[in-house]
């Protein structure tokens, strides 16, 4: 493969870099020599999480646990799914 014809500019933020690469018609082969690339494997990569404490009325927690049990999923996972769905609609 040929050497890249253009240099990748320096970016101040990830958002600025994202905008650069998302530009319509931008071709990464002009900037990167993909023949020199190697496959990366990240077997232990997990999304970062933050532990929080949330106080709920007992009847609400019981309802959530019942709904999770009916779906055969952990109740904390169900809470995360519901929160993500609600956030996506906002």
PyMOL commands that set and color helices and strands:
alter all, ss='L'
color gray80, all
select helices_A, chain A and resi 14-22+28-30+34-36+58-71+75-89
alter helices_A, ss='H'
color red, helices_A
deselect
rebuild
show_as cartoon
